[in-house]
Amino acid sequence: MARQRMSLATATSRGLVLDLIRMHGPISRVELAERTGLTQATMSNVVRQLLIDGLVLEAGRGESTGGKPRVLLGINPASRFAIGIQLGADTITYVVTNLGGAIVGRLRTKGAGDAAPADAVRAIGSQITSFVSSLGIDTDLIVGIGVVAPGPLDVDSGSVLAPPTLQSWSDFPIESALADVTSLPIVLDNDATAAAVGDFWSGAVANAAAHCSIYMGAGLGAGFVLGGTVYRGASSNAGELGQIRLYGAGSAGTSATIEETAGPKAIAANARAALAAGRSSTIALTDDGDPFGDFAAVAAAAVRNDELARELITESAESLADAVVAMANLLDLDSIVLSGPSFSVVGSLYVSVIRQRVDAEFVARAKHGIRVQLSPQLTDAAAVGGATLIMQKVLAPRQLGVVAPVAVWQ
């Protein structure tokens, strides 16, 4: 396959070079110039500055092809760190990644729930301080925080608008509030979009031409990387998968959203209704009616082959598959990844159902297949994506662009 050059229209030279070294290093200056189309002089200047900043180091020499062996360049992973935070009603996930993208620390705490946003942000700030301290990382090496949340969002003002699962956060300026308590640069993005970025940069789907990450925490969303570029929509609110409304899907033939039929709260409610109606099951629901605790109980019972639990999960997966197949046909997808904490226990059951439906109903299946898999990060994909976004914004500002040849999966 012919090697694609990266586009300079959407990237700075520094960003291009740093990304290529991170993904393909150790790599020589000559090969970097060939891949980017930059002149040797420009490449030398960019690499010199990256070396001075400590972001890149010389990593030995390549094999000789008759002349002097070329000096190879690699990322200095311990030179910078980024924090990613996935804000959810059910859980809050924290990760710290190094410049190479490796997770050096992770932490999961109770979700924001109905807590006042200002109080929650102060608690998050304190948690970050103690978390970073426990990892022994010099705070001067932290480039910033990428915080991701369910949409819709106003990324221009750094505010959460009116997410169904975090209603008390409506119009809250989380970006400025978190910057005030941490004194660090902050970037806000949608959790599903961040999950797609995390999956793409992990390398698991880097060769996908049209990729979609389905993210399920308390709610459901989708993020897209199309042709190597994140697709965000007109206001960075693309992918509100959970808000797709199906008529005839609700009780007594009423309409219902995918989130209302397939999300964790729906599964929890259906489990309580079934048990109240006398269904036999090993599902151990919570005493306080916590829907996320109840969903976890259903998931745990499903992997033990409890009949009712597997029935509930299968119904959820079939409902989700309705929307996924529609998206696959609209966007001609070749890659679908499931990520998020709600897939952590029963994700394989969802993959099985969605894969079967896609194989049977995808319109272009005679031309190419669609790879359906769990994210290698799974519960941490959105937080990892958040860390990637702030790292890129601060160190290599550009839009996510093609960094590897794309090929439709057969």
N, C-alpha and C positions, 0 to 999 in steps of 0.2 A: 504494500500500500504506500502511495506517495506521502511524504511527510508534509503536513500543513504548516505554513508559517503563521505565527500569531499576528493579529491585527494591531497596528499601532494606532488605529483610530480610536480605540477604546482603552488605551493603556499608556502609562508612562514607561519610559525605557527602564527605569529602575524597577518598576513593578513587574514588567515582563521578565527581566533577567532574574530577579529574586525568585519569582514563581518557578521558572524553569530550573534553576539550581536546586530549589527545594524538591521538585518532583522528579528530576532526572539526574541529579548529581550523584557521584562526582562527574563533572562535565568540564570540557575545556572551553577557553574563550573562543576558539575557532568554531567549535560546534554551536556555541551560543549565538555567535554572529550569523551562522548559517540558518539556524532555526528562527531567528527574529528578523533577519534582513538588515540589522544594524551594521554600520561600518565598523571595521576593526578599531578605528580611533575612538568612536563613540563607545564601543564595547569596553575598551581599555579604561576609559574615564568612569564608566558606570561601575565596573568591577573594582576599580581602585577605591571609589567612595564606599562601596559595600564592605571592602576589607578594612578601611579606616574605621567604619562604624561598628566593626566586629560582627556583622551579620553573616559574613561569609569567611571561610578560611581555605587555605590551600591544602588539599587532601591528597598529596602525592602526585605522581606522574603517570601518564598513560603509557601504553606500549609504543615503542619506537617503530615508525614505519620507514625508517631509513635516515631520518633526520633526528634532531634533538627531541626527546619525548616531551609532549605537551603537559603543562601544569594543569592539574585537575582542581576544580573548585567544588566545595561542598558547603552546606548550611552549617552554621555554628548553632546547634539547637538550644544551648543553654544561654544564648546571648539575650533573648527576649522571651517574655511569657505573656499570655493573655488569659483573661477570665471570661468564661461563658456561663450565663445564668438562664435557665429555662424557668419562667414564672408560670405556675399553674395553680388552679384551685385545689388540685389533689396533692401535688408535690412541687417542691422547688429543687431543681438540680443545679449544682455548681460543679464546674470543671475548670482546671487550670491546664493549659496546653503550652508546650514549648514552641519555638519557631519552626521546628520540624513537623509540628502537628500532633505530636504524641501527647497523650494525656498523662500528666505527672501527678494529678490529684483529682479526686471526685468526691462529692458529698451530696447526699439527698436528705432533705428535711421535709417536715409537714408543709402542705401547700398554704397558699395565701388565704384560701377560704373566704370568710366574710370579714376578715380583719380590715380596719381602716387603712387605705393605701399608704398614708404618711407613716403610720406606725410600722407597717410591714417593710417599708423601704429602710427605715432606721434599723430594724432587726436584720435586714439583709446586709446593710453596711457593717454591722457588728460581726455578723457571721463571716463576711469576707475577710475582715481583719484577722480573726482568729484562725480561719482556714489557711490563709496565706502564711501566717506565722508558723503554723504547725508543719508546713512543707519546707520551711527554712529558706524561702525565696526572698531575695533582696527586692524590696518594693520598688526600687528605682528601675528594675528591669521589667516591670509590668507595664505594657503599653496601653492597657485600658480594659474596659468591660463591654462585652456584647451581651445585651439582655434581650431575650426573645419571649414573646407573649402571644396568646391567641388573638386573632383579629376580630373585628377590624381595628386598624391602627391609623394614626396620622403620623407617619414617619418624618414629615417635614417639621412638625412641632415637637416630635418626640413624645407623643401622647397615646395612651390607650383610649380608644373611642367607646365602644359598647360591646365588649365580648360577652356572649351569652353565659359563659362559665365564670366570668369575673365581673359581675354587674356593678359592684361597688367601686370599680376602678374606672368607670365611665368618665372620659375627658380628663383623666389624671395625667399630668406631665411627668411620667416616670423617668424620662431621660435626664431632665434637669434636676429632679429630686435626687436621683442616685448620684449624679455628678456632685451635688452639694455635700452629700454625706461621705463620699469616697475620695473626692478631689482627683478623679481619674477621667480620662476621655470615655464617653459612653456612646454606643450606637444601639438603636432599637430596631428590631425587625420581627416579622411574623415567625412563629415557631415552626410552621411547616416549611416555609421558605428556607429558614436556617437549617432545618433537617436535610433538605435537598442539597444545600451547600456542603453540609457536613458529610453527607454520603458521597457527593461528587469528589471532594478533596481527599477523602479517605482512599480513593483509587478504586473503590469497588465498582463504580459505574462510570469511570472516566471516559470510557469509549462509547457510551450511549449517545445516540443522536438525539433522542427525545426521551428524557427521563422525568419521572414523577415520583416524589416521595409522599406517601400517605402517612400522616402523623396523627396518632390518637393518644391524647392524654385524657383530660376531662371531656374534651370535645374532639372534633374531627376536622382536619384541614389537609390541604395538598400544596406541595411546592414543586416548581418545575425548573429544570435546566434543559433548555432547548437549543441545540446546536452549540453547546458549550457555554451558553449565556443564561443567567438567571432570568426567568420571565416573571415580572412583577405586576403587570397591569398598569392602568392609568394612575392609580393612587397607591401602588404597592400593596394592594389587597386582593390580588389574584389568589384563587385556590380555596375559596370558602366552600369546600366540599360538603361539610356538614350541614350547610344551609340550603342545599338543593332540596326542593320540595316535591314530593311525589303525591299525586292525588290518588286516593283509594288505598293508601298505605296505612292510614291510621285506623283506629277502632271505628266500627260501623261505617267503614268506607270513607272516612274523612281524610283530609290531607295531613301529611306529616313530613318533617324534614328527615334527612338521612341521620342526623344526630339524634333525633327523637325516636328513631327506630333501631339504630345500630350502636349508638354511643353507650358508654358505661352506665349512665343514669337510667337509660331505657332498659338495659339488661338487668340492673338491680331491681327496678320496679316490676319487671316481668317475673323475676324470681320470687319476689314477695307475693305477688298475686297468685302464682302457681302453687306455692307452699300453703297459702291461705285457703286455696281451693282444695287442698288435700293431696297434692302430688307428693309422692315419696321421693326423697332425695337426701344425699349426705351434705348438701350445701349448708354451711354454718353461717347464717346471716348475723350481722352485728346487732347488738342490743339497742344501740342508739339510732339505728336507721341510716347510718352514714352510707351514701350511695357508692362511694369509691371503695369503702371497706367491703360492702356487699358485692360489688363487681369482682374484687379480688377473691372473695370466697367462691363465687361462681367459677372464676377462672381456675382456681385450685381444684375444685371438684371436677371440672371438665377434663383436666389432665389425668385425673383418677378414673376416667371413663364413667362418671356419674351420668346417667341417661338424661335427666332434666337439664343438667348444666351443659352438656354437649349440644342438646337441642337448642338451648338459648344462644349459645355461642354461634352455632351454625346459622340460626335465623339472623343474627347480627351480621355475620360474614356475607350471607346472601344479599342482604339489604345493601351493605357496603359495596358488594360486587356490582350491583345495578349501576351505581354511580361510576365505579372504576371502569367498567366496560364502556360506558358512554364517553368518559374522558379519553380512553384509549382510542376510540374511533374518531373523536373530534381532533385529537392532536397527533394521531399516528404514532403512538408511543412504542418504544422498543425496550423500555426498562421501567419497572415498578418496584419500589422498595417500601416495606412497611417498617415504621419506626415509632418510638414513643413508649412511655411506661405502660400503657394499657395493653401493648402487644408483648410485654416481657414474659408472660407465663404462657399465653395461648396463641402467640403469633403464628406458630406453625399451622394451627388449624385454620386461621384466616388465609394464610398463604395457599393452603391446599384448595380451599373453596374458590378463591379469586383466580388461581391458576387454571382450574378446571373451567371456570366461566369464560375467562379470556381465551383459552385454547378453542373453546366451542363457538364463541360469539364475536371475536375480533374480526372485523370485516376484511382487513388486509392480511389475514393469516396465511393465505396462499403465497404471499410475497415474503413475509418474515414473521418470526415469532416475537413474543414479548417475555423477557426474563422477569419473573416475579420472585422476590426473595426478601428475607428479613435483613434489616440494616446491620452491618458489622458492629455499629455502635449501639443500636437498638434503643435502650432507654436514654442514652446520652446524646443522640444525634443532633437534636436541636441546640443543646448547650454547646456542643463542639462546633456546630455551625456558627453560633454566636461568637465564640472565641476566634474563629477563622475570619469572620467579618471585621471585627475590631482590629485584628492583626493586619489585615489587608488595608483597611482604611488608614491606619497610622503609618505603616511601613511601605506599603506598595499600593497606593491609591489608584484604583481602576475598577472597571466593571469586570465581573467574572467572564473570562474569555476562553476560547479554545486553547487548551494546552497539550492536547494529544490528538492523533488522528481519530476521527469518529467512524464507527462502523456499525451498521445495523446488525443486531444479533439474529442469527439464523436458528 
